[in-house]
């Protein structure tokens, strides 16, 4: 006798671990891994009343389709109440590769898994630790096939086997089934029994040899789930009571193992038996013209279909009933409706023939009107000298029938109600038409009351030009700045201010810009035009959109660039030492000249510099007097502080630090405290707002991260007699605000250490999972920063959202949330 797999999984999983409720209910089909006991059924093993030393199971693969050559299989095998003593395969080696019982199976050679059958991959043996309930689970498989396809682990959830070792005898509780008396003119009856295996006993096995047998007129409707019952679980099998002659019947239905289910029932001669309750109902106070309802409970305990429509004594024309028949053995609620015609109080006697009577009462009252208006404003745009018609939806949401009055407050006299008065029933909806006749092009309004205190709406009308005309909401559309490969968008609106429909051309002149909107615009209407861009190359996009050429509707658009390089790339600086290491220098206050080296560090393109441009800006009291350019280029600008250099004949070679020029700076005001050397673009720049350089044979690239002046170096004028301040270590260890935040695609993670020591700096997602480790080292005291480029440990870009930065140093932990947006 073997229990079915579906039943066992449903009840046994609940009994052992609630988490196993998530397990799959059936593993039949193609490409399925599963496990089973060697002795017993596939899922359940019940031993004889002696404690076995070991129990053996097997791992199988069912019905692979197509066939494949298995080269590797990883899985998690977890025993409960027993110890795994061995796991072997005739095809290769099974090795435990990690804690938590993770195993790897590697065949000696690719194992051919034939299609359409079951293949046993390996066997496992467990040592029974307790004479009680035990289980073993397999989960989290990782499968590798030589031909590349992956066999399915059904839903990739745990597959669990259970066993009872030396179990207690079953303790079964069975509730008798008693069928109520039933007329022989009706069909056979059915009822559900309750069979429960109490938790203080062992598992119960149903006997399939007796479950399918009739016990007199009684039998089980279905026995497919009556095979196994775990302790603490129960089933509710359906019992059928076949149609028999008049009489009383009883039987003990065998379940197996000596357990029986008592059942009994009576077939009788047919009778009429309909009960009605309550014996009185009150519709209450019903609005005149409204509806009141009451409910009557009807129970047919007889054996015939009965009429549920009573005979009415009283003014029956104001009452109605929803249904008129109720079947044998049925219970139904009868709804009675009262339509109050006036304020009078009425009573009725509802006679349900021989089954009972109900007294009903109701009275009328003055109802409250209420209307719902489905428009705040109705607009008209006819051509000058023409009439336009539109509608407003009105629904009666009050208690009485109502006719809207539509009082129009219209100083112009150009709005009018087109429809005749229309009475709205309860809940009824109707469209009412209004018109506007335009005598000129002025905008006019009117207010419409639908009834005293019932709401209002506005009418607007404006005559349009008798010819095609239009306007746009802006003539210059600036899209948000965007980096190469990223997406940006903006919108503008087109208005039809004329009396004719005109087409929208919406043509643009750039392949990196997409424009969408309707193909035409009707008189008085407007349309939102969507403009988006995903630039393929770096640089500002300037072009225009022809909305309608005939109407001269043109919108200029600009897509500013976003610096696409990291903070360590394309850095432009002025250095005052030959090693290009220090952008600051300290001098004694005096009239003097200093040489600054204009250097491009970490160029993002490896082809060397073919051209570059920038302008040097100094404060009053300092100036650029001369410069010498690296390479064989030439300066085509006359000003000493402006450089537009073409080196295409002999480009500067690619290195990590490229010297562009030596600039001689004259300080004429010795009272200055400092001189900031700032760089910016020329008046007519290649890249707006940014100093730029061009790799040999390439397009212009930015040198700095943001438009506007950029401080590339600093000259400090300090009296040597003044004592220099001593550096102060930070008072705390922790994270500082990252810049920028939110960020895309990279941000500078800043931190400070109060003392030198081990430092670990990591990025985690909101679930606490490690995304990236930025630092793990011995670090000196002071402030520092590291760049996170929005990538994980595998170099993949992470999704938009919030992340946590976690700093650990000298036993201290600090976290800060950062936000990546795309």
N, C-alpha and C positions, 0 to 999 in steps of 0.2 A: 504494500500500500504506500503510494508516493504522493505527498502533497504537491499542489501546484505552486509554481514560483511566484505568481502575482499575489496570491493570498499571503504567503509567508512573508514576502517583503513588506506588505502593508502592515501586518500585525507584529511581526518579530522586530522590525526596525523601531516601532513605537515602544516596544517593551524594553529594548536594550539601550538605545540612545535616541533622544528626540531629534538630534541632528540628522539621523538617517531617514527622517521623513522626506528629506530632499532627494533621496535616492530614486533612481529610475524604476518604474514599475514593471518593465519588461525589457529583456535584452535580446529578444529574438530578432533576426534580420541579418543583414549583410555587414561585414567588416566590424565585428563586435568582439572585444576581449572580455572574458569572464573567468570566474573560478568556481570550482565545485569540490565537494568531498568525494573521496574514492569510494567509501562505504556510505550508503544512505542516498538521499536525494541530492539534487544539485546544490540546494541551498541549506538544507536542514539535516542534521545528524542527531539521532537519539540513541545512546548506547544502552546495552543491557545493564542490569543493576550490579555491575562490577566496574571498578575504576580502571580504564585502559591506560597504559603508560604513554602511548602516542596515538595521534590521529593524523591521517594523510589526506592531502588535497592536491588538486592539479590546476594549472593555468592553461586555458584554451583560447583559441581564436576560431570564431564561427564564420563560415560563408564569405571568405574574402572575395571581393569582386572589384577590379580584376585581380588575378593572381600576382604575387610579387615576391621578391627576394629580400627577406628580412636580414638586416645587417646590424641592428642595434635596438635594444628596448630597455628603457628605464622605467621604474615604477616604485611605489611606496607600499610595502606590505606590513600591516600592523596587526599583531595578535592581541587579544584581550582575554585574561584568565588563563593564559598558556604561554609557553616560550617556544619560539621558532628554533628547531634543532638543526634543520638542514633544508636546503633548496637546491635542486640539481636539474640538469637537462641533458638528454642524450646527444644534443646537437652542439653543445659548446659550454662556455663557462658562465656561471652566475656569481657575481661578486657584489658584496656590500661595499658601496662607495662613499657613504656619508652616514652621519648620525640620523636619527629618526627613521631608521630601517629603510633607507633608499637603496635599491638594488639595480644592477646593470647586467643585462644578458647580451653576450656577444657570441654569435655562432662561430664555430671553427671555420666555416665558409658560409657565404650567403645562403640562407635557408629558404628554399623555395616553398612558399605557402600556396598549395593548390586552391583553385577557386571552387566555390560551391560545396565545401565540406568543412568538418571540424578537425583542427589539428591541435594535438596536445604539445605545448611548448616545454613544460617543465612540471615537476612535482615538488611539493613542500611537505615537511613533516614537523608537527608541533608536539611538544611534551605537555600533557595536561597537568596544570598546577593545582586546580581545585576541583572537587567533585560537584560542580555547579554549572551554571550557564557560561559558555565561552563563545568567542566570535573571532573572526579574522577578516580584515578589510584590505582591499587593494585599490589604489587611487593614483592620480597624477601621472599617467603614462606619457612617455615621450618616445615616439616610434620613428625609426629611420629605415626607409626602404631604398634598395639600390636603384630602382627605376623612378624614384622621386615622389611617389604618392604616399600619403599618410593614412594608414588604416584608422578608422574611427573608434575611439573609446566613447561609448554612448554617453553624450552630455558631459563627458570628462568628470564624472562624479564617482564617489566611492561605490564599490561593489562588495557587499558584506555577506559572509557565511556565518551561520549560527549553529550551535550544538548544545545539547543537554547531556551532561555526563552524570550517570547514576541518578536520574531524576526521581522526584517524589511521584506518587500516584496522582492522577488528575483529580481535582476537586471541582466538579461540574455543577453549575446551577442552571436549571431549565425552567422557564416560565410556561405554564400550560396555555394552550390556545383554545378559547371558547367562542364559537361562532354564534351570534344572536339568531333567534328564530327567523326563518326566511320562507317566503311563499314559494311553492313549487312551480309557479309560473315564471319565476325569475331565473337568471343564469347562475352558473356555479359561483361560489364565493371564494375569496382569498383573504388571508390574514398573515401577519408576521409574528413569528415566535422570537424568543430571546434565549440564546444559549451562551453562557459565560463560563470561561475557565478562571476560577478564582486564583489570586496571586499566591495563596499559601499552598498550592499544589503544583504538579508538573504539567507539561504540555498534553493536550488531548488530540488524538488522531481519530477523525471520522472514518467510518467504515463504508467505502464506496459500494460494497456488495449489497448493502441493505438500504442505502439512501435512495436508490432509484425505485424501490418497491412501493406498491400501493399498500396502504394499511386501511382496509375497508374502502370508504369513499375518499380517503385523505392521501395526499402525496405531495412531495416537494416540487415546487415549480422549476427550480434550477439548483443543481448540486455542484456546479463548477467551482464554487468558492468554499464548499463544505469539505475540506480535507485536512486542515490543521488549525489548531487554536492555541496561541501562546498564552502563558499565565497572565491573568489580568485583562485579557482581551475578550470581546464578545462578537457574535454575529447575529443577524436577524433574518433567518431563512423564511421565504414565503411559502406558506402551506395552502394548497388548493383543496376545497371541499366540493366534490362533484355533485351534480344534480341527482337526487334520489327521490323515491316515493316518500309520502308523509311518514315521519318517524323521528326518533332520537338516535343519534349515532355517536360512538366513542371509540377511541383506539389509542394504543401506545406505539408511537412511531419510533423504530429502532434507529439510533445514531451511531452505534458501535461501542465496543468495550462494555456492554451491559447497560449503557445509558439510553433512556427513552424520552420521547416528547409526548406528554398527554394532550390529546385533542378531542374536542366534542362539538356537536352541533345538532340543530333541529331543522327539519324541513316540515312546513305546515301548509294548511290550505290558505290560499291568498285572502288578504283582508285589505280594507281601506282604513288608513290611519294617518290623518294630517293634523298637526297641532299648529296653532296660530298664537303668536305673542308679540307685543303685549296686548292687553284687552282695550287700551285706549292710546291715542296719539294726539299731539297738539302741534299744528303747523306754526303756532305763534302768531306774531304780528307781521303780516306780509305786505310789502309796498303795493299799492294799487297799480296794476299793470305789471307787477313783478311775479316771481315764482317762489313758492314755499314747498319744502319737501319733508317727508317723514318716512321712516323705515319700519317694515313689519317682518318679523322673523317667521319663516315657514319651514317646518320639519316634517318630511314625509317618511313616516316609519312603517308605512304599509307596502303593498306589493303592486300598486297600480300608479300610472302617471295621472296626476290630479291637476285640475284647473286652479290657477292662482288668482283669477279675476273674480272679485266678489260682486254680489248684488248690492247696489247702492241705494239707500233710502235718504233722500235729500236732493239738493241741487247737483246732480251728478255731472252736469256739463262743465263744472269748474274743476273736476278731478280727472286724473289720468294715471294709468298704471304701466310699468315698463315691460314686464313679461307675464305670460299667462299660463305656463305649464311648468310643473316640477316633477321630476322623475322619481321612481321608487327608490327609497333609501337616500334621497338627496336632501340637502339643507340649503336654503336660499333666502336672501334678503330681498323683499319686495319693496321697491321705491314707489311711493304715492306722491303725486305732484298736485299742488293747489295753485291755480292762477287767480289771484284776487281781483275781482272786477270793480269793487267799491270798498267803502269803509265798513260795511255790515259784518256782524259776527255770525258765523254759520256752524252747524253741526251736521254730521252724517253718521249713518250706521252702515258699516261694511260687513256683509253677511257672507261668510265662506261656506255656505251650504251647511252640512252637518258637522263641520270641523271647528266652528267657533265664530265669534263676532268681535269686531273692533269698532269702538266709538272714536270718531275723528272730529276735531274742532279747529277752526281758524278764523282770523279776522283781518281786515284790511287797515292800512294806514297810509298817510301821505309819504310817498317815497322821495328820496334825495337824488337829484340828477347829477351826473358827472360825465364829462366827455374827455377823451384823449385825442389831442391834435398831433398828427404825425408830420409836422413841419414847423420850424421856428420862423422861417422866412421863405416867401415865394417870390422869385425874381422873374421879370419880363424884360426882354430885349428885342422889341420889334424895330423894324426900320422906321425912320421918321415918316409919320403919316399913316402907319400901319397899326394893326391890332394883333396882339399875341394872347394866347390862352394857356393857362396852367391849372393844376389842381392841387388840393390839400386833402389828405386823408383824415377822417373823423371816425372815432369808435365810441359807442355808448358803453361806458364802464360804470354807469350808475345803477340805480335800483328801479327806474321807471323808463318807459318809452319816452323819447324826447325829440323835438324838432329844433335844430340849431337856428338861431335868429340871424346871425351874421350882421352885426351892426358895424358898418364900415365908416371909420373916421378918415375921410379923404378930402382935404382942402382943394385938390386939383380937379376932382370930379372925373378923373380919367380911369379909375378902377371900377369894376362892376362884377356882381355875382351873376354868372351865366345860368345856373340851375334854378329850378323851381324849388320851394321848400320841400324837404324830404324827411319823413319821420323815421328815426332809428329805433329799432327794437333793442332789447337787452343784449349786449354783447355784439351788436351789429356794426359793421364797418362800411363806410361809403366814401367815395371820392366826390368832392364838390369843386366845380370849375369856376375860375375867375378870369377876368380879362383886363388888359391894359391897352389903351389907345394912345400912342405917342404923337403928340402935336409938335414936339421939338426934341432936342437932345439933352434936356435937363434931367437930372436924377430926382425922382419923386418917390415918396413913401406914403403908406397908409396903414392904419392899425385896424385889425378886424377882431371884434369880440364875438365869441361863439355863443354867448349867453351870460347873463349876470353871474359873475364870480366863477365862470367855467373855463376861463383861459382865453388867450388871444394869440395872434400871430401877425407878422408884418408882411405887407406887400411892397415890393420895390419895382420900379419901372424906369427905364431909360431908353430913349430913342437912339438908334444907331445911325451912323452915317449911311447914306444911300449907296455906298460903294464899299469896296474892301479896304479895311484899315486894321492895323494891329500895333501892339506895343510889347516891349520886353521889360522884365523887372530890373534888369541890369544890363549894361553894355560891356562890362568887364567882369568876368567871372574868374575868381582865383580859387583853384582847388588846393586843399591842404598839401603841404610839402610831402614828398614821397621819395623813397629810395628805389634803386633799380630792382625790378622784379616784384615790388610791393604794389598794393592797390589803394587808390584814393578816389574820392567822388565828391560831387557837389551838384546842386540843382539851380535852375532859374525858371521863371514863369513867363509864358507867352499869353497875351490877352488879345481877343478878337474884339476890337472896338468899332467895327463896321457892320454893315448889314448884309454881308456876303460871306459864305464859307470860303476859306482860302487854304491851300495846301501848306504843309510844313516840310521843307526840304531837309533840314537838319544835317547838312553835309559839313564835314570837318576836314581839315587839311593835314592831319597827322595820323600815322598808322597806329600810334600808341594811345590814341584817345578814342573812346567809344561814346556815341551819343544815341539816346533812345527817347522816343515819345510818340504820340499819335501821328497819323499821316495827314490829318487835316483838323481844322478848328472851326466850329460853327459860330454864328453870330452870338455875341454876348458871353461866350464861353472862354475858359482859360485852361491851360495845360501845363503841368509840371514836366520840365525836360530834365532828364537824368544824364549827367556827364561823368564818365569815369576814365581812369587812366592807369595803366601798368607799364611804366617806361621800360624799354629794353636797354637803353643806354643812359649814362649819367649826364645830367645837364637840364637846364630849364627849358620847358616846352612853351612856346608862344605861338598861338595861332588863332583862328576865328571859326565860328560856326555860322553858316548861312541859314537862317531860320526861314526866310522867304525873300528871294532876290527881288521880286517885283515890288514888294512893300519896303524894301531896303531895311529889313530886320536882320541885323548882324550882331553877334555877341563875341567879343574878344575873350580868350581864355588864357590863363597862365597856370602851369604846373611847376611850382618851384622845386628844386632838387633838395634832397636830404643827404648830408654827408654820409656816404656808404661805408666809410672805412673805420677801423677800430682806432681807439685813442693812441695806440702805439704806432700807427701807420701814417705816412705823409706828414710828419711833424716838421714844421718850419720854425727855426729858431735863430736867434743871434747869440753867438757864443764869444766869450772874451778870452778863451784859452785855446792853445793849439790842439788840444785833445778833444775839443768840442764837447766838453763835459759840463761846463758851468755857464748858465745863461745870466748869472749875476756877477758883477764886479764891483769892488769898493775902491774909491780913489779919494785923494785929499782934495778938498774944495779949492779949485783954481781954474783959470782959463787954460784949457788943454784940449788935445785931440786924443781920441781912442779908436782903436781898430776893432770892429765887430765882424765876426765871420758869419755870413748868411748861409745856413746849412739846412739841407733837406735830409731828414733822418727816416730810415725804414720805409723807402718808397714801396708802394703797393704793387707797382709794375716792375718787372725785372729787366726792362729794355733800356734803361738809362734815360737821361734827360735830354730831350730834343728841343724844348722851348720852355720858358717860364715867365711869369709876370707877377709883380707886386709893387706896392708903394710903401715907403718908409715914412712914418709920421713920428715927429718928436715934439716935446713941449717947447713953449717959448723959452729962449735962453740956450737952445741947442739946435744944431742943424747938421745935415749931411753935406760935406764939402767935396768929396770925391769918392770914387769906387773903382775897383778892379774886378773884372769878370773872369770866372774860371772858364777854361775851354777857349775855342776860337769863335765864339758868338759875337754879336754886336748889339748894342743898345740903340733902338730906333727912336727912343724918346729923349727929348733934350733936357728935361729937368733932372737934377742930380739925385733926387729921391724917388724917381719913377723908373721902373725897369720893365721893358718888354723885350726879352732876349730870345733870339732865334739861334739855336745851336745845331740845326739839322745837318749842316755840313760836317760837323765833328761833334757828335753828342757826347755828353759827359758819361763816363762808364758807370754801370750799375754797381753800387756798393751799399752798405748799410748807412753810410754817412756821405752825402754828396755836397761838396763845397760849391755853392752857386756864385758867391761874390765876397770880396772883402770891402767893407764899407767904413770910410773914415768919418767919425762923428766929432764935431767941434762943439765944445762946451764954452759958451760965451758968458754965462751967468754963474759965477762961483757960489752964489748964495742958495742955489738949488739944493734940496735934500736928495732928490733922486731924479733920474731921467728914464722914463719908460719908453722903450723902443717898440712902437706898434706898427703892425703890418695890415694892409688892406688892399683891395683890388684897385685897378685903375678907373678913370672916369668912364671909359668904354671897355669894360672887362669881357674876357672870354666867358667866365662864369660869374654871374652877378654877385657882388658882395664878398667874393672869396679870392684870395691869391690862388694862382693855379700853376700847374706845370703839365707839360705834354711829353709822354714817353716817346722815344724815337719811333716814328711811324704810327703813333696812336692818337686817341682823342684826349682832350683836356681833362685833368683830374684836379680835385681840390687839394689844397695843402693844409687847411685848417678846418675845424669841425663846425664853426658857426659863422654866419655873416657878421659884418661889422669889424671894428678895430680889434686886433688880436695882439696882446702883449707878448712879444717874442724874446725880450731880453730887458734887463734892468741895470742901470748904472747908479750906484749909491755913492753920494758925496758925504764922507764921514771924517770928522776931525779926529786924528789919532789920539789926541789927549782925552777924548771921551771914552769912558769904560764901556766895553761891549757887554751886553746882557748875557748871562749864562743860560744855556738851554735847560729847560725845565721838563722833566719827564711827566707824562700824563698822570693825573691823580687816580685814574681808574683804568680797568681793563674792560673793554667792551666794544660794541659795534657803534659806528657813526652812521649818519644818514647816507645811503647810497645815492649817487648822482649819475644819470637822472633816475627819477622814480615817479610815475611809471616809465618804463624804458622799452626800446626796440631799436636795434637788436641786441645791444650790449649795455652794461652799466658798470660803474666803478664801485666796488664794495670797499668801504673805508672802515678802518678800525684803529684802535690804540691799545698799547700794552703798558701797564704801569711798571713792569719789570720783565727782564729777559726770561725766556723759558720756552717750553714746548707749546706749539700753536697748531690747532687743527681748525680749518675753516671749511664748512660744507654747505651745500644747497640741498634742501629737502622739499618734497611736495607737501600738500596739505594733509595727506594721510601719514606723513612721517617717513616715507620711503626716500632713501638716498638717491639724489639725482646726479650730483657732481661733487667731488672733493677738489677744492681750489688750493689749499695749502695743508701740509702736514710736515712740520719742520721745527727746529729750534730757532726762535726769532728774537731779535734784540728789542729792548724797550723803545717806546716812541710810537709815532703814528705811521701808518702805511696803508696801501690800497692794492687791490688786485682786481683785474677785469673779469667779469663773467659774461661770456658771449651768448648766453641763452641756449647752450647746448648741454646734453647729458654726457655721461661717461663714455658712450659710444660715438660721440661726435654728432649726434642727431639733434636737430632743433627741437626744443620742447614746445608744448602747446601754450597758447595764451592762458594767463591766469595768475593766481597768487602763489608765491613760493616763500619758504623760510630760509634765511641765512642763519647758520648756527656757528658760534665761535666758542671754542673750548681752549682755555689756557690757565695753567697753574691752579687747577681745581675750580675755576670759575667758568660759568656758561652764560652766554647772552644770545638772544635770538631777535631777529627783526624781519618783518614781512616786506617783500618786494613784489612788484606787479609788472608782469610782462604783457604788453598789448601788441596786437598785430592788426 
